[in-house]
């Protein structure tokens, strides 16, 4: 099965105090799953930004991503034309404002041929998904 992981899964895999840490860490460590390249920047931002009680140094956050995420995932990108196509779908999907970032994760998962996008924020993605898109799955222990 081809899975795509969103930022919430990466963050939980890195945080032993996160309630879903064990399941997310196992999922990331199982290897071969896709992530939209933006998830790496979001992970860095949250780890260093002080939100949710986190405030790591930039060097430590970069090292965690390098050592504990990148060896296990395939970072996927959207080309310029693919991004333009995804943006053209925004109105029909009701995407506005910050929802664009979740939509782009889903669009990248679709482009990569993923069967499912795995997240801890299922509601954020369900409203964006349409027939033909990857399934939106919760992390299961």
Secondary structure, 3 states (H helix, E strand, C coil): CCEEECHHHHHHHHCCCCCCHHHHHHHHHCCCEEEECHHHHHHHHHHHHCHHHCCCCHHHHHHHHHHHCHHHEEEECCCHHHHHHHHHCHHHHCCCCCHHHHHHHHHHHHHCCCCEEEECCHHHHHCCCCCCCCEEEECCC
